[in-house]
Amino acid sequence: MEPATADVNLGLFDGEVSHAQINAAVAKGDKSILFGEQTRLPYFPDDEPLPKLHAGDPLVLLFWKVLHKVPENLRTALIEAPLSLTLVRDDTLLYFENYRCHQALHIGCRRRTIYLPEILLHAAEDRGYDYWAIAEGVIYAGWMIMDYLLLVDVLKEYAELARKLPGYRLGEALQTRLVEDHNSHRRDHVSAGRSEVAEFIDGYKGKLLRITPEQGANEDVFALARSIFDSELEQRWANDKMERIAQVFSYPRLFLFNRDIIHGTARELAVAKGLEIEPRSFADALHDYHDALGFESHPLMTTLGKGVVPKPRAVFLQTVVRLGIIGVRGFFEAYARDEAGVRDLVHPLWMYLCSLSSDPAGIFSRAGRLRAVGREALDETLDGPLAGVLIRLDGAENYMQLVGEVAGMGEVARAELETLISTQRLLEEDEWEAFEGRKQTIVARACQALEDLSSAEDGGVSERVSLHEDEKIRSLISDRPHRLTSDPSGVMMYLRTYKNSLNRFGAADPDSDFLLASILVRLDQADEYSELLERVFEIGTPAFTALHNVFEQIPERDMEKREILKQARILWSRLLAKARAKTKGRK
C-alpha cells in the first residue's frame, strides 16, 4: 500500500487517491454505525444521525468475533475510546477507480471514526478467511486513530495549563507526563528493551516542543493535533504493530487483509466492470511489484535465468520483457528518474536480458549503454541501444512481437540493425562453429525488421518475389517430391503445411514463402537442385527462417543429409552478404 500522502488521506489505499476524492465518495454512501457512537458536534452540525446496527445483527456479531482476535489491552482501549466504526453499505469499496486505484479503509480524524465498506466483511466471511485477516485492518486503522486521540488529549490538558500559566511551555518532561497519563493503548516492553510509549514521545517530541503557549491556549486542539500528526510515521508504526501482534500471538498468515480481501475484492469489481487487470504499462508492472513486496516480507524464491530470485522480482522482470518496448523503455526511463526501488533492479534486469539472448555480449553492452544514459543523464536518446537489446532477445517467448516493435521504431532503429547485419562474416567453415546455434535467429530477424522498416518507408512496397505460380515449381512439388530428397519426412511435413497455408491464406501470406523455401532447399536429389537453390535465394528474407530450421533439424553427424546442410549454409551466407550490401548501399 502507498504511504499516506501530504493531503492527509489516511487509510489503506492503492494508487493516487486524494482526500477530496475519498471524502466525496464516502459522503455519497449509505452509512450505519457498526461500533461505538457517532461523533457529530460541534464541527459537523449538518451531519444526519446515522442508524446504529443492533447488537444481534450478523455484522455486529462478526465484528465482535474480529475484536476477540485483537490483544486485550488494545481491544479495551478501542472499546473505551470516543471513536466509532462506520460501515459504508454499498456493493463496492469506499473509492474504486480501477484495479490499481482504490481505497478500502479511511480514517476520519475529526469525526473520530474508521470508515469500512460492508463488502469487505462479506468478502472475508464468504471466503472463510480467519477473523485475524479482518483484525489486521482494525489494528492498522485503530492504532493510528488512537494515536491521534492521544495527541488531542495531551494538547487539551496543555491548553488548560497554558491558560492558567501563561508562557508555560510544553517541555520534554511535561510531554512525557501527559503522554503517560492519557495513553491507553501503547505498552512498555521492559523485558524486550522496547517501549511503545517512548516511541511515541520520541516521534512527536520535536513537533510538540515547537508549539508556543499562545498556540496551545488559543488554537483548536483537534486542528492543532491534525497539523502535527505525522501520517507517514503513523502508518509505519501501525504496520509494525500489526506484524508484531501476528508474530507474538502466532496468528495464521495464510490469509491477509490487504492481499486477499482488499485486492481480491478489487479484482472482482474490476472484472465485473470489464476493466483491465493485467499490467499494460511499466507503471502497472512496478505498482504490482511494490504491492507484492508489501504483501510478503519474506517471499518464495524461484529460478530466473541462471539464478534464484524472490518470486515477485521474477514476475516483475518477466512482465517488463513481456510488455516489450514500453516495458524496457519504461524501466530505464524510471531508472533515470530514480523512482523508488528501480535502481536496485537494474542489475537483475541486465542479467536477465543477457540470459534471454544467444548474443549475451551484445545485450550486455547495449543494456549497459541504456543504464549509462539514465545514470549519467547523457544527452542522447534510448532508441539505438533499446533497439539493439530488443532485436537480440531471441530467447523471449514474445520475440516476434519484439521484432515487430523494432521495425516499428522507424529510422532510429536502422543504424543498430545495419550494424548487426554488417558485422557478420561467414566465409570460413570455422566461423560457422561460432555462429551456429548462437546468432542465426537474431540475424534473420534483424534482416526481417530492416526489410519491414524499408518497406514501410517506401509506402508498403516490398521486393517480395512470388514463386507459387511458377509452373515448374508447382509441377515439381505436386508429383511426390519426397522421392527427390534425402530428408523425405521433412519434405512431407512442410508440404502438408504449405498446401494448407495456400488453401486458407493464399499465396500472399508470408508464411507461404517460408514453407516453400523449406521444401525447395531439401530437394537435394532433384536434377535441377542448383536452380531451386537460386529460387530460394530469390525469396529473400523469409528464406532465413527456412535455413535456420535446416540448421536446427539436421545434425552435423547426419552424413546422408550433409548436402542439404552444406547448401543451406552457403545460401545463408549469400543472403547475409546481400543484406550487408543493401545496408552499405543505403549508407
Wavefront OBJ file of the C-alpha trace (Angstrom):
o trace
v 0.000 0.000 0.000
v 1.028 3.571 -0.643
v 2.032 5.690 2.341
v -0.443 8.397 3.254
v 0.159 11.484 1.154
v 0.532 15.117 2.133
v -3.169 15.825 1.610
v -3.864 13.812 4.799
v -5.807 10.973 3.256
v -5.339 8.387 5.999
v -6.201 4.756 5.452
v -5.494 1.793 3.222
v -5.445 2.801 -0.422
v -3.777 1.902 -3.686
v -2.692 4.393 -6.320
v -3.338 8.128 -6.076
v -6.479 8.855 -4.049
v -6.812 12.398 -2.737
v -8.533 13.381 0.486
v -11.182 15.238 -1.503
v -11.923 12.155 -3.620
v -12.369 9.826 -0.664
v -14.461 12.395 1.227
v -16.778 12.800 -1.762
v -17.092 9.031 -2.201
v -17.836 8.408 1.490
v -20.355 11.269 1.621
v -22.461 9.647 -1.128
v -22.576 6.222 0.504
v -25.316 4.765 2.675
v -23.784 4.522 6.168
v -24.512 2.856 9.507
v -22.658 2.754 12.822
v -21.214 -0.700 13.373
v -19.289 0.021 16.567
v -19.169 2.904 19.044
v -21.140 6.157 18.888
v -21.370 8.722 16.118
v -19.440 11.949 16.704
v -21.065 14.951 15.021
v -20.970 18.153 17.064
v -19.570 20.778 17.213
v -17.765 20.515 13.876
v -20.425 18.885 11.730
v -23.856 20.176 12.837
v -25.278 19.353 9.404
v -24.430 15.667 9.683
v -27.500 13.489 9.777
v -27.708 10.988 12.635
v -26.676 7.582 11.326
v -28.579 4.439 12.241
v -26.736 2.047 14.520
v -26.848 -1.685 13.911
v -28.404 -3.571 16.829
v -26.339 -5.916 18.947
v -27.811 -9.033 17.341
v -27.096 -8.005 13.758
v -24.935 -10.635 11.995
v -22.393 -7.980 11.019
v -22.088 -6.782 14.621
v -21.601 -10.363 15.813
v -18.975 -10.860 13.109
v -17.167 -7.698 14.157
v -17.046 -8.763 17.804
v -15.503 -12.058 16.760
v -12.913 -9.989 14.926
v -12.277 -7.871 18.039
v -11.575 -11.012 20.052
v -8.541 -11.563 17.803
v -7.119 -8.212 18.964
v -4.944 -8.332 22.141
v -6.867 -7.458 25.284
v -5.174 -4.152 26.136
v -5.674 -2.771 22.624
v -9.205 -4.167 22.422
v -10.134 -2.499 25.717
v -8.624 0.794 24.567
v -10.646 0.697 21.338
v -13.871 -0.091 23.195
v -13.403 2.674 25.770
v -12.132 5.349 23.373
v -14.532 8.004 21.986
v -14.417 6.613 18.461
v -16.674 4.681 16.115
v -16.555 2.369 13.154
v -18.815 3.497 10.312
v -19.996 0.861 7.857
v -20.455 2.095 4.279
v -23.247 -0.100 2.960
v -22.548 -0.183 -0.769
v -21.514 -3.046 -3.025
v -18.099 -1.520 -3.702
v -15.030 -0.226 -1.879
v -15.007 3.240 -0.342
v -13.412 4.504 -3.549
v -12.874 2.474 -6.706
v -11.471 3.709 -9.999
v -9.723 0.583 -11.246
v -7.795 -2.436 -10.016
v -4.781 -0.292 -9.128
v -6.567 2.764 -7.752
v -8.945 2.199 -4.862
v -9.387 2.732 -1.132
v -10.714 0.237 1.405
v -10.248 1.994 4.766
v -10.428 5.668 5.647
v -9.791 7.356 8.970
v -11.872 10.435 9.704
v -9.933 12.158 12.473
v -12.384 14.953 13.295
v -15.346 12.605 13.235
v -13.193 10.120 15.152
v -14.335 7.220 13.016
v -12.986 4.465 10.812
v -14.868 4.010 7.537
v -15.121 0.387 6.419
v -17.037 -0.888 3.343
v -19.533 -3.631 4.116
v -18.399 -5.571 1.052
v -15.106 -6.418 2.804
v -16.857 -8.111 5.731
v -18.938 -10.199 3.346
v -15.886 -10.988 1.212
v -13.941 -12.237 4.220
v -16.846 -14.295 5.541
v -17.705 -15.776 2.139
v -14.123 -16.872 1.601
v -13.932 -18.477 5.023
v -10.936 -16.357 5.996
v -9.752 -16.321 9.582
v -11.057 -13.362 11.598
v -7.460 -12.289 12.075
v -7.391 -11.193 8.449
v -10.029 -8.524 9.201
v -8.448 -7.774 12.575
v -5.362 -6.639 10.657
v -7.319 -3.728 9.233
v -8.865 -2.888 12.610
v -5.438 -2.812 14.277
v -3.927 -0.802 11.442
v -6.597 1.903 11.427
v -7.311 1.723 15.166
v -3.665 2.284 16.074
v -3.497 5.494 14.042
v -6.748 6.963 15.327
v -5.807 6.086 18.915
v -2.513 7.949 18.443
v -4.433 10.927 17.080
v -6.771 10.919 20.083
v -3.745 10.653 22.393
v -2.349 13.809 20.785
v -5.725 15.513 21.273
v -5.808 14.585 24.976
v -2.236 15.791 25.503
v -2.988 19.112 23.800
v -6.273 19.536 25.705
v -4.561 19.316 29.079
v -1.708 21.502 27.903
v -4.249 24.110 26.720
v -5.716 24.246 30.234
v -2.244 24.633 31.747
v -1.270 27.329 29.229
v -4.383 29.342 30.054
v -3.702 29.128 33.786
v 0.051 29.685 33.481
v 0.823 31.993 30.509
v 4.223 31.243 28.989
v 4.243 27.640 30.247
v 5.958 25.624 27.503
v 5.310 22.034 26.520
v 8.748 20.753 27.509
v 10.026 17.199 27.378
v 9.217 16.392 30.992
v 5.662 17.689 30.606
v 5.257 15.803 27.336
v 6.304 12.556 28.994
v 3.913 13.033 31.916
v 0.933 13.958 29.730
v 1.505 11.074 27.308
v 1.838 8.559 30.137
v -1.290 9.936 31.857
v -3.504 9.752 28.774
v -2.101 6.708 26.990
v -4.375 3.663 26.988
v -3.182 1.604 24.030
v 0.620 1.751 23.924
v 2.656 -0.550 26.152
v 6.096 -0.612 27.755
v 8.045 -3.764 26.945
v 10.709 -3.541 29.630
v 11.960 -7.107 29.201
v 12.458 -6.624 25.472
v 14.066 -3.206 25.931
v 11.330 -1.578 23.884
v 8.708 0.970 24.870
v 5.826 1.918 22.586
v 5.212 4.937 24.834
v 8.791 6.138 24.437
v 8.474 5.523 20.686
v 5.509 7.900 20.549
v 7.247 10.537 22.689
v 10.403 10.427 20.574
v 8.372 10.598 17.363
v 6.482 13.766 18.331
v 8.956 15.433 20.703
v 10.230 17.944 18.167
v 6.802 18.991 16.903
v 5.358 19.327 20.404
v 8.327 21.438 21.530
v 7.615 23.899 18.708
v 4.080 24.604 19.963
v 4.051 28.005 21.663
v 1.989 28.677 24.800
v -0.161 31.070 22.734
v -0.934 28.328 20.211
v -1.674 25.810 22.919
v -4.025 28.156 24.750
v -5.908 29.618 21.788
v -5.937 27.191 18.866
v -8.451 24.406 18.358
v -6.866 21.261 19.815
v -8.297 18.979 17.113
v -6.902 21.160 14.323
v -3.586 21.508 16.152
v -3.353 17.746 16.651
v -4.096 17.189 12.989
v -1.405 19.655 11.928
v 1.344 17.803 13.815
v 0.012 14.286 13.123
v 2.711 12.511 11.083
v 0.776 10.270 8.699
v 3.852 8.575 7.203
v 5.303 7.770 10.622
v 1.929 6.601 11.905
v 1.440 4.208 9.007
v 4.850 2.699 9.680
v 4.034 2.301 13.365
v 0.648 0.751 12.556
v 2.238 -1.756 10.180
v 4.882 -2.650 12.755
v 2.233 -3.165 15.437
v 0.211 -5.391 13.146
v 3.258 -7.532 12.324
v 4.382 -7.782 15.963
v 0.970 -8.951 17.127
v 0.868 -11.580 14.392
v 4.301 -12.833 15.410
v 3.815 -12.794 19.195
v 0.405 -14.466 19.109
v 1.313 -16.833 16.240
v -1.645 -15.788 14.130
v -2.014 -17.586 10.781
v -0.712 -15.646 7.770
v -2.404 -17.798 5.159
v -4.973 -15.062 4.522
v -4.011 -11.387 4.577
v -6.396 -8.440 4.800
v -4.679 -6.344 2.156
v -3.565 -9.052 -0.268
v -6.535 -11.413 -0.154
v -9.575 -9.455 0.975
v -8.972 -5.920 -0.323
v -7.160 -6.804 -3.540
v -9.354 -9.851 -4.061
v -12.429 -7.638 -3.875
v -10.826 -5.028 -6.154
v -10.105 -7.746 -8.716
v -13.727 -8.942 -8.650
v -15.011 -5.382 -9.037
v -12.667 -4.760 -11.975
v -13.765 -7.966 -13.703
v -17.434 -7.116 -13.154
v -16.906 -3.675 -14.704
v -14.886 -5.059 -17.619
v -11.728 -3.226 -16.543
v -8.174 -4.334 -17.280
v -6.354 -6.352 -14.621
v -3.156 -7.457 -16.327
v -0.408 -4.793 -16.424
v -0.404 -2.796 -19.656
v 2.380 -0.353 -18.836
v 5.616 -0.234 -16.900
v 3.869 1.801 -14.201
v 1.347 -1.034 -13.767
v 4.137 -3.612 -13.507
v 6.052 -1.560 -10.941
v 2.863 -0.968 -8.955
v 2.151 -4.709 -8.814
v 5.748 -5.404 -7.793
v 5.569 -2.963 -4.881
v 2.245 -4.490 -3.857
v 3.753 -7.980 -3.849
v 6.661 -6.818 -1.688
v 4.215 -5.227 0.724
v 2.189 -8.415 0.980
v 5.111 -10.708 1.796
v 8.215 -9.589 3.685
v 9.827 -12.998 3.028
v 8.546 -14.141 -0.393
v 9.125 -17.510 -2.005
v 12.197 -17.971 -4.176
v 12.130 -19.139 -7.786
v 14.512 -19.657 -10.686
v 15.013 -16.934 -13.276
v 17.605 -17.251 -15.985
v 20.622 -18.822 -14.333
v 19.858 -17.691 -10.783
v 17.389 -17.946 -7.923
v 15.498 -14.765 -7.031
v 12.433 -13.768 -4.971
v 9.276 -14.642 -6.890
v 7.895 -11.051 -7.010
v 11.139 -9.918 -8.647
v 10.995 -12.745 -11.186
v 7.395 -11.905 -12.100
v 8.267 -8.214 -12.430
v 11.271 -8.793 -14.713
v 9.309 -11.232 -16.875
v 6.495 -8.685 -17.140
v 8.917 -5.946 -18.231
v 10.067 -8.139 -21.128
v 6.536 -9.293 -21.952
v 5.433 -5.655 -22.249
v 8.066 -5.226 -24.944
v 9.313 -1.795 -25.862
v 7.034 0.042 -23.413
v 8.261 -2.184 -20.595
v 12.003 -1.962 -21.249
v 11.889 1.734 -22.187
v 9.689 2.450 -19.175
v 12.170 0.712 -16.884
v 15.176 2.744 -17.986
v 13.194 5.992 -18.017
v 12.123 5.240 -14.430
v 15.763 4.466 -13.631
v 16.762 7.882 -14.976
v 14.104 9.488 -12.745
v 15.403 7.428 -9.801
v 11.949 6.067 -8.988
v 11.657 4.115 -5.753
v 13.004 0.585 -5.992
v 14.087 0.739 -9.646
v 17.793 1.347 -9.041
v 18.082 -1.932 -7.111
v 16.530 -3.817 -10.039
v 18.723 -2.567 -12.874
v 21.433 -5.215 -12.445
v 18.949 -8.134 -12.105
v 17.191 -6.949 -15.295
v 20.550 -6.580 -17.029
v 21.486 -10.191 -16.232
v 18.004 -11.486 -17.094
v 18.130 -9.848 -20.526
v 21.525 -11.461 -21.149
v 20.072 -14.870 -20.240
v 17.364 -14.430 -22.902
v 19.796 -13.959 -25.776
v 22.130 -16.114 -27.832
v 24.250 -12.947 -28.095
v 24.694 -12.034 -24.403
v 27.740 -9.877 -25.147
v 25.654 -7.702 -27.467
v 22.920 -7.421 -24.839
v 25.441 -6.625 -22.097
v 26.976 -3.676 -23.921
v 23.670 -2.170 -25.043
v 21.905 -2.618 -21.711
v 24.957 -1.005 -20.153
v 24.514 1.931 -22.516
v 20.858 2.260 -21.516
v 21.953 2.311 -17.880
v 24.630 4.917 -18.574
v 22.181 7.216 -20.371
v 19.971 7.211 -17.275
v 22.701 7.292 -14.641
v 24.856 9.969 -16.250
v 21.941 11.934 -17.785
v 23.664 11.797 -21.174
v 22.358 13.970 -23.970
v 21.157 11.106 -26.162
v 18.046 9.004 -26.561
v 17.453 5.417 -25.540
v 16.313 4.411 -29.035
v 19.533 2.981 -30.502
v 20.613 0.703 -27.642
v 16.962 -0.129 -26.940
v 16.535 -1.476 -30.479
v 19.796 -3.394 -30.052
v 18.514 -5.058 -26.894
v 15.072 -5.960 -28.221
v 16.290 -7.485 -31.503
v 18.677 -9.747 -29.564
v 16.116 -11.223 -27.129
v 15.661 -14.364 -29.217
v 15.046 -16.431 -26.083
v 11.974 -14.395 -25.086
v 8.566 -16.005 -25.559
v 7.316 -12.866 -27.321
v 10.360 -12.483 -29.568
v 8.333 -11.979 -32.752
v 6.405 -9.183 -31.039
v 9.737 -7.551 -30.139
v 10.982 -7.849 -33.739
v 7.834 -6.126 -34.990
v 8.261 -3.352 -32.419
v 11.855 -2.765 -33.513
v 10.694 -2.440 -37.130
v 8.014 -0.031 -35.922
v 10.607 2.219 -34.273
v 11.449 3.583 -37.710
v 14.672 5.281 -38.711
v 16.046 5.363 -35.143
v 16.474 1.568 -35.280
v 18.095 1.407 -38.717
v 21.692 2.054 -37.634
v 21.531 -0.660 -34.975
v 20.073 -3.227 -37.388
v 22.556 -2.379 -40.130
v 25.468 -2.653 -37.696
v 24.252 -6.042 -36.509
v 23.991 -7.379 -40.059
v 27.180 -5.815 -41.409
v 29.408 -7.294 -38.689
v 28.560 -10.909 -39.572
v 31.154 -12.785 -41.646
v 30.606 -16.438 -42.562
v 33.180 -17.122 -45.235
v 35.132 -19.823 -43.440
v 33.932 -23.123 -42.016
v 35.313 -22.357 -38.554
v 33.192 -19.213 -38.449
v 30.129 -21.435 -38.603
v 31.376 -23.179 -35.454
v 30.978 -19.911 -33.541
v 27.886 -18.762 -35.373
v 25.807 -21.926 -35.403
v 23.254 -22.074 -32.619
v 24.033 -18.534 -31.473
v 23.120 -15.619 -33.695
v 21.240 -17.244 -36.567
v 17.779 -16.263 -35.362
v 18.890 -12.783 -34.336
v 20.477 -12.027 -37.712
v 17.490 -13.431 -39.604
v 15.043 -11.314 -37.613
v 17.252 -8.246 -37.959
v 17.071 -8.683 -41.743
v 13.307 -9.083 -41.487
v 12.947 -5.977 -39.311
v 15.147 -3.962 -41.658
v 13.126 -5.122 -44.660
v 9.847 -4.244 -42.905
v 11.261 -0.852 -41.961
v 12.362 -0.147 -45.535
v 9.033 -1.365 -46.884
v 7.165 0.995 -44.569
v 9.325 3.913 -45.690
v 8.677 3.011 -49.337
v 4.929 3.126 -48.801
v 4.469 -0.597 -48.203
v 6.145 -1.665 -51.450
v 8.493 -4.606 -50.920
v 10.790 -6.630 -53.142
v 8.864 -9.811 -52.499
v 9.130 -12.445 -55.211
v 6.281 -14.927 -55.554
v 7.160 -18.397 -56.834
v 3.834 -20.008 -56.066
v 2.572 -19.595 -59.644
v 5.776 -20.881 -61.251
v 4.678 -23.856 -63.363
v 7.925 -25.755 -62.980
v 7.859 -25.490 -59.199
v 4.160 -26.334 -58.999
v 4.740 -29.421 -61.139
v 7.715 -30.480 -59.049
v 6.043 -30.286 -55.646
v 2.791 -31.829 -56.856
v 4.476 -35.034 -58.058
v 5.629 -36.753 -54.860
v 8.625 -34.501 -54.103
v 9.659 -36.702 -51.146
v 11.283 -39.002 -53.721
v 13.753 -36.249 -54.610
v 15.293 -35.694 -51.192
v 17.446 -37.315 -48.558
v 15.037 -35.842 -45.963
v 11.615 -37.227 -47.045
v 9.960 -36.780 -43.664
v 10.945 -33.099 -43.599
v 9.649 -32.502 -47.117
v 6.333 -34.235 -46.389
v 5.845 -32.261 -43.180
v 6.410 -28.894 -44.852
v 4.438 -29.908 -47.959
v 1.285 -30.620 -45.945
v 1.618 -27.335 -44.092
v 2.337 -25.435 -47.320
v -0.755 -26.751 -49.094
v -2.911 -25.971 -46.077
v -1.479 -22.430 -45.895
v -2.176 -21.811 -49.591
v -5.748 -23.037 -49.261
v -6.508 -20.980 -46.153
v -4.497 -17.777 -46.620
v -3.391 -17.701 -50.249
v -0.018 -17.055 -51.827
v 0.182 -13.536 -50.368
v 0.734 -14.865 -46.848
v 4.440 -14.501 -45.838
v 4.413 -17.946 -44.226
v 3.794 -19.460 -47.644
v 7.197 -18.182 -48.818
v 8.948 -19.667 -45.798
v 7.209 -23.036 -46.251
v 8.032 -23.175 -49.968
v 11.685 -22.372 -49.242
v 11.712 -25.143 -46.607
v 10.637 -27.630 -49.296
v 12.894 -26.470 -52.128
v 16.094 -26.353 -50.075
v 15.608 -30.032 -49.163
v 15.203 -31.376 -52.745
v 18.900 -32.268 -52.947
v 18.342 -35.277 -55.243
v 16.483 -33.313 -57.913
v 18.333 -32.758 -61.185
v 17.585 -29.044 -61.043
v 18.679 -28.638 -57.378
v 21.092 -25.780 -58.120
v 18.299 -23.917 -59.918
v 15.943 -24.498 -56.997
v 18.529 -23.065 -54.617
v 18.639 -19.923 -56.742
v 14.876 -19.641 -56.462
v 15.171 -19.934 -52.675
v 17.726 -17.115 -52.792
v 15.189 -15.007 -54.718
v 12.641 -15.436 -51.919
v 14.875 -13.291 -49.712
v 14.302 -12.679 -46.008
v 11.627 -15.398 -45.433
v 14.261 -17.922 -46.525
v 16.334 -17.143 -43.421
v 13.802 -18.939 -41.238
v 13.707 -21.929 -43.577
v 17.506 -22.191 -43.500
v 17.592 -21.778 -39.739
v 15.219 -24.735 -39.416
v 17.613 -26.798 -41.526
v 20.411 -25.998 -39.075
v 18.155 -26.933 -36.170
v 16.747 -30.152 -37.639
v 19.737 -31.699 -39.441
v 22.659 -32.596 -37.169
v 26.300 -32.413 -38.262
v 26.742 -36.174 -37.918
v 23.942 -36.957 -40.423
v 26.123 -37.643 -43.455
v 23.148 -38.657 -45.620
v 21.688 -35.148 -45.419
v 25.052 -33.397 -45.427
v 24.467 -31.791 -48.829
v 21.273 -30.068 -47.645
v 23.097 -28.651 -44.616
v 26.035 -27.501 -46.734
v 23.880 -25.738 -49.326
v 21.784 -24.132 -46.580
v 24.944 -22.613 -45.108
v 26.018 -21.290 -48.483
v 22.589 -19.774 -49.067
v 22.599 -18.187 -45.613
v 25.991 -16.592 -46.302
v 24.776 -15.258 -49.660
v 21.582 -13.847 -48.175
v 23.575 -12.222 -45.396
v 26.019 -10.744 -47.904
v 23.072 -9.395 -49.884
v 21.646 -7.790 -46.752
v 25.044 -6.253 -45.915
v 25.383 -4.883 -49.435
v 21.940 -3.357 -49.186
v 22.822 -1.608 -45.915
v 26.050 -0.245 -47.412
v 24.107 0.995 -50.426
v 21.771 2.958 -48.181
v 24.688 4.485 -46.338
l 1 2 3 4 5 6 7 8 9 10 11 12 13 14 15 16 17 18 19 20 21 22 23 24 25 26 27 28 29 30 31 32 33 34 35 36 37 38 39 40 41 42 43 44 45 46 47 48 49 50 51 52 53 54 55 56 57 58 59 60 61 62 63 64 65 66 67 68 69 70 71 72 73 74 75 76 77 78 79 80 81 82 83 84 85 86 87 88 89 90 91 92 93 94 95 96 97 98 99 100 101 102 103 104 105 106 107 108 109 110 111 112 113 114 115 116 117 118 119 120 121 122 123 124 125 126 127 128 129 130 131 132 133 134 135 136 137 138 139 140 141 142 143 144 145 146 147 148 149 150 151 152 153 154 155 156 157 158 159 160 161 162 163 164 165 166 167 168 169 170 171 172 173 174 175 176 177 178 179 180 181 182 183 184 185 186 187 188 189 190 191 192 193 194 195 196 197 198 199 200 201 202 203 204 205 206 207 208 209 210 211 212 213 214 215 216 217 218 219 220 221 222 223 224 225 226 227 228 229 230 231 232 233 234 235 236 237 238 239 240 241 242 243 244 245 246 247 248 249 250 251 252 253 254 255 256 257 258 259 260 261 262 263 264 265 266 267 268 269 270 271 272 273 274 275 276 277 278 279 280 281 282 283 284 285 286 287 288 289 290 291 292 293 294 295 296 297 298 299 300 301 302 303 304 305 306 307 308 309 310 311 312 313 314 315 316 317 318 319 320 321 322 323 324 325 326 327 328 329 330 331 332 333 334 335 336 337 338 339 340 341 342 343 344 345 346 347 348 349 350 351 352 353 354 355 356 357 358 359 360 361 362 363 364 365 366 367 368 369 370 371 372 373 374 375 376 377 378 379 380 381 382 383 384 385 386 387 388 389 390 391 392 393 394 395 396 397 398 399 400 401 402 403 404 405 406 407 408 409 410 411 412 413 414 415 416 417 418 419 420 421 422 423 424 425 426 427 428 429 430 431 432 433 434 435 436 437 438 439 440 441 442 443 444 445 446 447 448 449 450 451 452 453 454 455 456 457 458 459 460 461 462 463 464 465 466 467 468 469 470 471 472 473 474 475 476 477 478 479 480 481 482 483 484 485 486 487 488 489 490 491 492 493 494 495 496 497 498 499 500 501 502 503 504 505 506 507 508 509 510 511 512 513 514 515 516 517 518 519 520 521 522 523 524 525 526 527 528 529 530 531 532 533 534 535 536 537 538 539 540 541 542 543 544 545 546 547 548 549 550 551 552 553 554 555 556 557 558 559 560 561 562 563 564 565 566 567 568 569 570 571 572 573 574 575 576 577 578 579 580 581 582 583 584 585 586 587
